């Protein structure tokens, strides 16, 4: 048995360092803006939110793990408070594989929501949480003041192989909650409530949809849904204009507020109306969430997301001093 106090693997740091990179804003061209003017006027007259831009995920493999990264990118650093998304897979692993490469590493000041579409994840952390979540399930971890965790494939998956598709979303915590006690919730598919309507299944992870409440009760008001839509299915949401929307098409193709959006694309909406209409043009899977922006400074280095450079340095100091905890691994 070893007492571990380990920083993230080099490959993991390559993924995390994206959050520390200054991004350049590229303005829309005059011709593109003119082409959108008529459509935006129509959307506003129908009380539909207009779309600012559609952002294609970049292909950024991590060792043998297929990975796409739609946020952050060269155009946008965040959709406050949504910071970062990695989309792993889809791919098929053979027998006796190494599985996911995300061994023990720390976090502070943010939350991670992990969506398991295919395959599994074995979670373990220094707050004594442990679980194996399988296809259709979700993990929600609030790092708060800090903890260490590992996200690897189960022994069964590494031995037998199989299909894998997993996404992880990072969400900021406001300054007043950055140092709260860490928490974790692992939900198998059968533990996630849902609403079926119009050929769609709305999985309610947090917040409320119709009369169904999600099982995760966080410190911020952030409804989070996954949308499984058959071709031709329709859904409609009314989101107050003071809230930012996170909208990522994982699979398929949809039409939202008059624009076609295919898989591996993130939609950035303007905050100019409340209505969001979605029609599936083929069988589709969408991650949909909304929250009020924090409008606070964001300073991120590797696995830490804080408000000042001094807080980042303190996080590294606390980690080196063992304040994020340890756990035993054979």
HUVENFEN-V695299 format. One record per residue. N is the residue number from 0. RES is the residue in one letter. D_LAST is the distance of its C-alpha to the last C-alpha in Angstrom with 1 decimal. Layout:
[[N:RES:D_LAST] [N:RES:D_LAST]]
//
This chain:
[[0:X:4.7] [1:X:6.7] [2:X:9.6] [3:X:10.4] [4:X:14.1] [5:X:14.7] [6:X:17.9] [7:X:18.3] [8:X:18.2] [9:X:21.8] [10:X:22.5] [11:X:21.7] [12:X:24.0] [13:X:26.7] [14:X:26.7] [15:X:26.6] [16:X:29.3] [17:X:31.9] [18:X:32.2] [19:X:33.5] [20:X:36.1] [21:X:39.7] [22:X:41.3] [23:X:44.9] [24:X:47.1] [25:X:49.2] [26:X:52.3] [27:X:53.7] [28:X:56.7] [29:X:60.1] [30:X:60.7] [31:X:57.4] [32:X:58.2] [33:X:61.7] [34:X:60.4] [35:X:58.2] [36:X:61.0] [37:X:62.7] [38:X:59.5] [39:X:58.3] [40:X:61.7] [41:X:61.5] [42:X:58.0] [43:X:59.1] [44:X:62.1] [45:X:59.9] [46:X:57.6] [47:X:54.7] [48:X:52.3] [49:X:53.0] [50:X:50.3] [51:X:49.9] [52:X:48.0] [53:X:45.6] [54:X:42.7] [55:X:41.2] [56:X:37.4] [57:X:36.6] [58:X:34.6] [59:X:31.6] [60:X:29.0] [61:X:25.4] [62:X:24.5] [63:X:25.1] [64:X:24.9] [65:X:28.5] [66:X:29.1] [67:X:32.3] [68:X:32.9] [69:X:36.0] [70:X:35.4] [71:X:36.1] [72:X:38.5] [73:X:41.5] [74:X:43.7] [75:X:41.8] [76:X:39.1] [77:X:38.5] [78:X:40.1] [79:X:39.7] [80:X:37.3] [81:X:35.5] [82:X:33.9] [83:X:31.8] [84:X:31.1] [85:X:29.0] [86:X:29.7] [87:X:27.2] [88:X:28.7] [89:X:30.3] [90:X:29.0] [91:X:27.7] [92:X:24.5] [93:X:24.7] [94:X:22.4] [95:X:19.2] [96:X:19.2] [97:X:16.7] [98:X:17.5] [99:X:17.9] [100:X:17.2] [101:X:16.7] [102:X:13.4] [103:X:13.1] [104:X:16.7] [105:X:19.3] [106:X:22.5] [107:X:25.5] [108:X:29.0] [109:X:28.7] [110:X:27.5] [111:X:25.8] [112:X:26.9] [113:X:25.2] [114:X:27.3] [115:X:25.7] [116:X:28.7] [117:X:27.0] [118:X:23.5] [119:X:20.6] [120:X:18.2] [121:X:14.9] [122:X:15.1] [123:X:12.9] [124:X:14.4] [125:X:14.8] [126:X:17.5] [127:X:15.3] [128:X:16.5] [129:X:14.7] [130:X:16.6] [131:X:17.3] [132:X:20.9] [133:X:23.0] [134:X:26.3] [135:X:28.9] [136:X:26.5] [137:X:26.1] [138:X:23.6] [139:X:25.4] [140:X:23.6] [141:X:25.7] [142:X:24.2] [143:X:27.1] [144:X:26.6] [145:X:23.1] [146:X:19.5] [147:X:16.4] [148:X:15.2] [149:X:13.7] [150:X:15.8] [151:X:14.5] [152:X:15.8] [153:X:14.5] [154:X:13.4] [155:X:16.9] [156:X:18.6] [157:X:16.8] [158:X:17.9] [159:X:21.3] [160:X:22.3] [161:X:25.1] [162:X:27.0] [163:X:25.6] [164:X:27.5] [165:X:26.0] [166:X:27.6] [167:X:26.6] [168:X:29.3] [169:X:29.2] [170:X:31.7] [171:X:32.9] [172:X:33.2] [173:X:36.5] [174:X:36.8] [175:X:37.3] [176:X:34.0] [177:X:31.7] [178:X:30.3] [179:X:29.8] [180:X:26.8] [181:X:24.0] [182:X:23.9] [183:X:22.5] [184:X:24.0] [185:X:22.8] [186:X:25.8] [187:X:26.1] [188:X:29.4] [189:X:31.1] [190:X:30.4] [191:X:32.3] [192:X:36.1] [193:X:38.6] [194:X:42.3] [195:X:44.0] [196:X:47.3] [197:X:49.5] [198:X:47.1] [199:X:44.1] [200:X:41.0] [201:X:40.1] [202:X:36.5] [203:X:36.6] [204:X:33.4] [205:X:35.1] [206:X:38.7] [207:X:41.4] [208:X:43.1] [209:X:46.3] [210:X:45.4] [211:X:41.7] [212:X:39.3] [213:X:35.7] [214:X:32.8] [215:X:31.5] [216:X:33.6] [217:X:32.9] [218:X:34.7] [219:X:36.8] [220:X:39.2] [221:X:37.7] [222:X:38.4] [223:X:36.0] [224:X:36.8] [225:X:35.9] [226:X:39.1] [227:X:39.2] [228:X:42.7] [229:X:44.8] [230:X:47.5] [231:X:50.3] [232:X:48.4] [233:X:49.4] [234:X:47.9] [235:X:49.5] [236:X:48.1] [237:X:50.0] [238:X:48.0] [239:X:49.8] [240:X:50.8] [241:X:49.0] [242:X:45.6] [243:X:43.7] [244:X:42.5] [245:X:39.4] [246:X:40.2] [247:X:38.2] [248:X:39.1] [249:X:36.0] [250:X:37.9] [251:X:41.6] [252:X:44.6] [253:X:46.3] [254:X:49.5] [255:X:49.0] [256:X:52.2] [257:X:54.1] [258:X:51.5] [259:X:49.6] [260:X:45.9] [261:X:43.8] [262:X:40.0] [263:X:38.0] [264:X:40.5] [265:X:40.3] [266:X:43.5] [267:X:44.7] [268:X:47.4] [269:X:50.1] [270:X:50.6] [271:X:54.2] [272:X:54.2] [273:X:52.2] [274:X:52.2] [275:X:49.5] [276:X:50.4] [277:X:48.1] [278:X:49.3] [279:X:47.0] [280:X:48.7] [281:X:46.2] [282:X:43.1] [283:X:41.0] [284:X:37.9] [285:X:38.3] [286:X:36.2] [287:X:38.8] [288:X:38.5] [289:X:40.8] [290:X:40.8] [291:X:43.1] [292:X:42.4] [293:X:41.3] [294:X:43.5] [295:X:41.5] [296:X:40.4] [297:X:37.1] [298:X:35.3] [299:X:32.0] [300:X:29.8] [301:X:26.6] [302:X:24.6] [303:X:27.1] [304:X:30.4] [305:X:32.8] [306:X:36.6] [307:X:37.2] [308:X:36.0] [309:X:35.7] [310:X:33.3] [311:X:31.1] [312:X:31.2] [313:X:30.3] [314:X:27.2] [315:X:25.9] [316:X:26.8] [317:X:25.0] [318:X:21.9] [319:X:22.0] [320:X:22.7] [321:X:19.5] [322:X:21.7] [323:X:19.7] [324:X:16.8] [325:X:13.1] [326:X:10.1] [327:X:6.6] [328:X:3.8] [329:X:0.0]]
//
